[in-house]
């Protein structure tokens, strides 16, 4: 297991025979990984209206033509605290890369010493000695330690950049799905108002029939009970709507606000996507998914750090130098010295510490490889799941629409028969309850379908303006 990373990634040690120097350790390049040639659920997309590749340049949510959603997602992507933290982390690793790059160059320092002394035994007394100079030090980097550190730092920048994109992808998905939930509860509240009107009208009819003695009190109680039950649902739906709004405020780094001030531009219809993204092939995920790209960059960084640890097994050479000049007692220049040296550090005995650190780093690289492979598998499964969900929900919605149409017809017929005394009131109530339930199911399925499409966009790596993030 520990050597599998060598077979996959090393391909031999890269040696740079230049001026007696070399770069040890594996080349920091991720291995090729095979993916399925197509998605299992791809056959479900044959009837989908999918945009051409050029049409994906715009942000995917703009296809909904919903100004409130567009404004929300743009605010979330710019104001979210996780995004801000990722931006700061990217800025941090960039500065760390600059500091690491500096190790490839000599260091030059200037110094100035001023020394005043007073000789008590000499009548001349005060003497003034000044020395100044330049100190130079250069790490020859015999084994390429500094070069590997720089490669690891550059890979860390890539990882931080793609982690930023991945956070934007995920918070965009979360915000869009919370918005869909908000619209779902708003649509159900609008349906509830229609339901209450229907049930109130039914109760009025039953009351009128009861007053003239052609309907029993039992029918009145049943109608009143259904009306009260429906009224009780408002509180749960309003709470769910407020929770969705509060979650959206959190994504925008804001505190909860009064609900009424946030609902002015939000209508009561569930979003409907006119087209779905082309899933392409699973291999596209390796370059389109920012989390996969981040995992790949982290693997490259860990591979480069193997060379950093291996470099400790080799000698290290430092070339210090100094130019100094001194003056004293008014002399312009009393002495000038140029010194050049060499410091060679030879590892001899450390009880196996250095080799253990190399093996530990190889294990970290092996773990990074596993994480990268896992991210690819996860991405493929997420796309497959979204494709399957969309197909199932579309088929379900098609049948539910037929069910609502039939339920409306059945209710109208039974209501007319009841008015003429040709049907029992329990049949009318059952038909009414069925119709209400069917209408609620359609709202829920439409919301689930919209959420699944959002999930598909996110699973394919759409983090903003295009599929590649």
C-alpha positions in Angstrom: 0.0 0.0 0.0 2.8 2.4 0.9 4.6 1.8 -2.4 1.5 2.1 -4.6 2.0 5.8 -4.7 5.4 5.2 -6.2 4.1 3.0 -9.0 1.4 5.5 -9.8 3.2 8.8 -9.4 6.9 8.6 -9.1 8.0 7.2 -12.4 11.6 7.4 -11.2 13.4 10.2 -9.4 13.9 13.4 -11.3 17.5 14.4 -11.3 18.8 17.7 -12.5 22.5 17.3 -13.4 23.3 21.0 -13.3 26.4 22.4 -11.5 26.5 19.2 -9.4 23.0 19.8 -8.1 19.9 17.5 -8.3 16.2 17.6 -7.4 15.2 14.5 -5.5 11.8 13.0 -4.9 8.9 12.1 -7.3 7.8 14.6 -10.0 4.7 16.3 -8.5 2.3 15.2 -11.2 -1.1 13.5 -10.5 -1.6 10.1 -12.2 -4.3 9.5 -14.8 -7.5 7.9 -13.4 -10.0 6.1 -15.5 -13.6 7.1 -15.4 -16.7 5.5 -16.9 -17.2 6.4 -20.6 -20.8 7.6 -19.9 -23.3 8.1 -17.2 -25.7 5.3 -16.4 -28.5 7.9 -16.3 -27.5 9.5 -19.5 -30.3 7.7 -21.4 -32.8 9.7 -19.3 -31.6 13.0 -20.9 -32.7 12.1 -24.5 -35.9 14.1 -24.2 -34.4 17.0 -22.3 -34.1 20.4 -23.8 -30.4 21.0 -23.1 -28.6 24.2 -24.0 -25.7 24.3 -26.5 -22.3 24.6 -24.9 -22.1 28.3 -25.8 -25.3 29.0 -23.9 -23.6 28.1 -20.6 -21.5 31.2 -20.5 -24.2 33.0 -18.6 -24.8 32.2 -14.9 -27.1 29.1 -14.9 -29.7 30.8 -12.6 -30.3 33.5 -15.1 -32.1 30.9 -17.2 -35.0 31.1 -14.7 -35.5 34.8 -15.4 -36.1 35.5 -11.7 -34.6 38.9 -10.7 -35.0 38.1 -7.0 -33.1 34.9 -7.3 -30.3 36.6 -9.3 -30.0 39.4 -6.8 -29.9 36.9 -4.0 -27.2 34.6 -5.4 -25.0 37.5 -6.4 -25.2 38.8 -2.9 -24.5 35.5 -1.4 -21.5 34.9 -3.6 -20.0 38.3 -2.6 -21.0 38.6 1.0 -20.9 35.0 2.4 -18.4 34.7 5.3 -17.1 31.3 4.1 -16.3 32.8 0.7 -14.5 35.7 2.5 -12.5 33.3 4.6 -11.5 31.4 1.4 -10.4 34.6 -0.2 -8.2 35.4 2.8 -6.8 31.9 2.7 -5.9 32.3 -1.0 -4.2 35.6 -0.2 -2.3 33.9 2.6 -0.9 31.0 0.6 0.1 33.5 -2.2 2.3 35.3 0.3 3.7 32.0 1.6 4.6 31.1 -2.0 6.5 34.4 -2.3 8.4 33.7 0.9 9.2 30.2 -0.2 10.4 31.4 -3.6 12.9 33.7 -1.9 14.8 30.7 -0.6 16.0 30.1 -4.2 18.0 33.4 -4.1 20.9 34.7 -2.0 20.2 36.8 1.1 22.0 40.1 1.5 22.1 42.1 4.7 23.9 45.3 5.7 25.3 46.1 9.1 26.6 49.1 10.9 28.4 49.0 14.3 29.4 52.2 16.2 31.6 51.7 19.3 32.6 54.5 21.6 35.3 53.7 24.3 37.1 55.7 26.9 40.5 54.6 28.1 40.9 55.7 31.8 44.7 55.0 31.8 45.3 57.1 28.7 45.1 60.8 28.7 43.8 60.8 25.2 40.5 59.4 26.6 37.8 58.9 24.0 38.1 56.7 20.9 35.6 56.1 18.1 35.5 52.9 16.1 33.0 52.4 13.3 32.5 49.3 11.1 30.1 48.6 8.3 29.6 46.0 5.7 27.5 43.5 3.8 26.7 39.9 4.7 25.8 37.4 2.0 24.5 33.9 2.3 23.4 31.4 -0.4 21.9 28.0 0.0 23.2 25.9 -2.9 20.2 23.6 -2.5 22.2 20.5 -3.5 19.2 18.1 -3.3 16.6 20.5 -4.6 14.8 21.0 -1.3 14.0 24.6 -2.0 12.7 23.8 -5.5 10.3 21.1 -4.1 9.1 23.5 -1.4 8.3 26.0 -4.1 6.4 23.4 -6.1 4.4 22.5 -3.1 3.7 26.2 -2.4 2.5 26.7 -6.0 0.2 23.6 -5.7 -1.1 25.0 -2.4 -2.1 28.2 -4.3 -4.0 26.1 -6.8 -5.7 24.1 -4.1 -6.8 27.3 -2.3 -8.1 28.8 -5.5 -10.2 25.8 -6.3 -11.4 25.5 -2.7 -12.6 29.1 -3.1 -14.5 28.1 -6.2 -15.9 25.0 -4.5 -17.2 27.1 -1.6 -18.9 29.4 -4.1 -20.4 26.3 -5.9 -21.8 24.9 -2.6 -23.2 28.1 -1.2 -24.8 28.9 -4.6 -26.4 25.5 -4.5 -27.5 25.9 -0.9 -28.9 29.4 -1.4 -30.8 28.3 -4.6 -32.3 25.4 -2.8 -33.3 27.5 0.2 -34.9 29.9 -2.2 -36.8 27.1 -3.8 -38.0 26.0 -0.4 -39.1 29.6 0.3 -41.0 29.6 -2.9 -42.5 26.2 -2.2 -43.9 27.3 1.2 -45.1 30.5 -0.4 -46.9 28.5 -3.1 -48.4 26.2 -0.5 -49.6 29.3 1.5 -51.3 30.6 -1.7 -52.8 27.2 -2.2 -54.0 27.2 1.4 -55.9 30.4 0.8 -57.6 28.9 -2.2 -58.4 25.7 -0.1 -59.8 27.8 2.7 -62.1 29.6 0.3 -63.2 26.3 -1.1 -63.8 24.8 2.3 -65.6 27.9 3.6 -67.9 27.8 0.6 -68.6 24.1 1.3 -69.3 24.9 5.0 -71.7 27.7 4.0 -73.6 25.4 1.6 -73.9 22.7 4.3 -75.0 25.3 6.9 -77.7 26.5 4.5 -78.9 22.9 3.9 -78.8 22.2 7.7 -80.9 25.3 8.4 -83.7 24.1 6.1 -83.5 20.6 7.5 -82.0 18.7 4.5 -78.5 18.1 5.9 -77.6 16.6 9.3 -75.5 18.4 11.9 -72.9 15.8 11.4 -72.2 17.2 7.9 -71.7 20.7 9.4 -69.2 19.3 12.0 -67.3 17.5 9.3 -67.0 20.6 7.1 -66.1 22.8 10.0 -63.5 20.3 11.2 -61.8 20.2 7.8 -61.7 24.0 7.7 -60.1 24.3 11.1 -57.5 21.6 10.2 -56.6 23.6 7.1 -56.3 26.8 9.0 -53.9 25.2 11.4 -51.5 24.4 8.6 -50.8 28.1 8.1 -48.7 28.4 11.2 -46.4 25.6 10.2 -46.0 26.9 6.7 -45.3 30.4 7.8 -42.7 29.1 10.2 -41.0 27.1 7.4 -41.0 30.2 5.2 -39.4 32.3 8.0 -36.8 29.6 8.6 -35.9 29.6 4.9 -35.6 33.4 4.9 -33.4 33.3 8.0 -31.1 30.7 6.3 -30.8 32.9 3.3 -29.9 35.8 5.6 -27.2 33.7 7.2 -25.7 32.9 3.8 -25.6 36.6 3.1 -23.8 37.2 6.4 -26.9 39.0 7.8 -29.0 38.8 10.9 -32.7 37.7 10.6 -35.0 40.5 9.4 -38.8 40.9 9.5 -40.4 38.6 7.0 -42.7 41.2 5.4 -39.8 43.4 4.3 -38.2 40.5 2.4 -41.2 39.1 0.5 -42.0 42.2 -1.7 -40.2 40.9 -4.8 -40.9 37.1 -4.3 -44.0 35.7 -6.0 -45.8 32.5 -5.1 -44.7 30.2 -7.9 -42.1 27.4 -7.8 -39.2 28.0 -10.2 -39.4 25.9 -13.4 -36.2 25.3 -15.5 -36.8 25.6 -19.2 -33.7 23.5 -20.0 -31.2 21.3 -18.2 -27.4 21.2 -18.5 -25.7 18.7 -20.8 -24.0 16.2 -18.4 -21.2 15.4 -20.8 -19.1 12.5 -19.8 -17.7 11.6 -16.3 -14.1 12.5 -17.4 -15.2 16.1 -17.6 -15.7 16.3 -13.9 -11.9 16.0 -13.3 -11.4 19.4 -14.8 -14.9 21.0 -14.1 -15.4 20.2 -10.4 -13.5 22.6 -8.2 -13.4 20.1 -5.3 -11.8 17.5 -7.6 -9.3 20.1 -8.8 -8.5 21.1 -5.3 -7.9 17.5 -4.2 -5.7 17.0 -7.2 -3.6 20.1 -6.3 -3.3 18.9 -2.7 -2.0 15.6 -4.0 0.6 17.5 -6.1 1.7 19.4 -3.1 2.1 16.3 -1.0 4.1 14.7 -3.8 6.4 17.7 -3.9 6.9 17.5 -0.1 8.3 14.0 -0.5 11.2 15.6 -2.2 11.5 18.2 0.6 11.9 15.3 3.1 14.2 13.3 0.9 16.5 16.3 0.5 17.3 16.0 4.2 19.0 12.7 3.5 21.6 14.5 1.4 24.3 17.0 2.3 23.5 20.7 2.4 25.8 23.4 1.4 25.7 27.0 2.4 28.1 29.8 1.1 28.4 32.6 3.5 30.3 35.8 2.6 31.0 39.2 4.2 32.6 42.5 3.2 33.4 44.8 6.1 35.2 48.1 6.5 36.1 49.9 9.7 37.3 53.3 10.7 38.4 54.8 14.0 39.7 58.0 15.6 38.9 60.1 12.6 40.5 57.9 10.0 38.4 57.5 6.8 39.3 53.8 6.4 41.5 51.8 8.8 40.7 48.3 7.4 38.7 46.5 4.8 38.0 42.7 4.9 36.5 40.3 2.4 35.7 36.9 3.7 34.1 33.9 1.8 33.3 30.6 3.4 31.5 27.3 2.8 29.5 25.3 5.3 28.7 21.7 4.4 26.3 19.7 6.6 26.7 15.9 6.2 23.9 13.7 7.8 25.6 10.8 9.5 23.4 9.4 12.3 19.9 10.4 13.4 18.5 7.0 14.6 16.3 6.7 11.4 14.5 10.0 12.0 15.0 11.4 8.4 14.0 8.2 6.7 10.9 7.9 8.9 9.9 11.5 7.9 10.3 10.5 4.2 8.0 7.5 4.7 5.5 9.5 6.7 5.3 12.0 3.8 4.8 9.2 1.4 1.9 8.1 3.5 0.5 11.6 3.4 0.8 11.5 -0.4 -0.9 8.1 -0.5 -3.8 9.5 1.6 -4.0 12.6 -0.7 -4.3 10.2 -3.7 -7.1 8.3 -2.0 -8.9 11.6 -1.3 -8.6 12.7 -4.9 -10.0 9.4 -6.2 -12.8 9.6 -3.6 -13.7 13.1 -4.8 -14.0 11.9 -8.4 -16.2 8.9 -7.3 -18.3 11.3 -5.2 -18.7 13.7 -8.2 -19.8 10.9 -10.5 -22.3 9.5 -8.0 -23.8 13.0 -7.4 -24.3 13.5 -11.1 -25.9 10.1 -11.5 -28.2 10.7 -8.5 -29.3 14.0 -9.9 -30.0 12.6 -13.3 -32.0 9.7 -11.8 -33.9 12.1 -9.5 -34.8 14.5 -12.4 -36.1 11.7 -14.6 -38.2 10.1 -11.8 -39.6 13.5 -10.7 -40.5 14.4 -14.3 -42.4 11.2 -14.7 -44.1 11.6 -11.3 -45.1 15.2 -12.1 -46.7 14.1 -15.4 -48.9 11.6 -13.6 -49.7 14.0 -10.8 -50.9 16.6 -13.3 -53.3 14.0 -14.7 -54.4 13.1 -11.2 -55.2 16.7 -10.4 -57.2 17.1 -13.6 -59.2 14.0 -12.8 -59.7 15.0 -9.1 -61.0 18.4 -10.1 -63.5 16.8 -12.4 -64.6 14.3 -9.8 -65.0 17.0 -7.2 -67.1 19.2 -9.5 -69.4 16.3 -10.3 -69.9 15.2 -6.7 -70.4 18.8 -5.6 -73.2 19.2 -8.2 -74.8 15.8 -7.3 -74.7 16.8 -3.6 -76.5 20.0 -4.2 -79.2 18.0 -5.9 -79.3 15.5 -3.1 -77.9 12.7 -5.3 -74.6 12.2 -3.4 -73.6 11.9 0.2 -71.6 14.7 1.9 -68.8 12.3 2.9 -68.2 11.7 -0.8 -67.9 15.4 -1.4 -65.4 15.8 1.5 -63.4 12.8 0.3 -63.2 14.3 -3.2 -62.3 17.7 -1.8 -59.5 16.3 0.4 -58.2 14.3 -2.5 -58.1 17.4 -4.7 -56.3 19.4 -2.1 -53.8 16.7 -1.5 -53.1 16.3 -5.3 -52.5 20.0 -5.6 -50.1 20.0 -2.7 -48.2 17.1 -4.2 -47.7 18.9 -7.5 -46.2 21.9 -5.6 -43.9 19.7 -3.7 -42.8 17.7 -6.7 -42.1 20.8 -8.7 -40.0 22.1 -5.9 -38.1 18.8 -5.7 -37.6 18.8 -9.4 -36.2 22.4 -9.4 -34.0 21.5 -6.4 -32.7 18.4 -8.3 -31.8 20.5 -11.3 -29.9 22.9 -9.1 -28.1 19.8 -7.7 -27.3 18.7 -11.2 -25.7 22.0 -12.0 -23.7 21.9 -8.8 -22.7 18.2 -9.4 -21.4 19.1 -12.9 -19.2 21.8 -11.4 -21.2 24.9 -12.3 -20.0 27.3 -9.7 -20.8 30.5 -11.5 -20.6 31.7 -15.0 -19.7 28.4 -16.8 -19.4 24.7 -16.3 -15.7 24.9 -15.6 -16.3 27.2 -12.7 
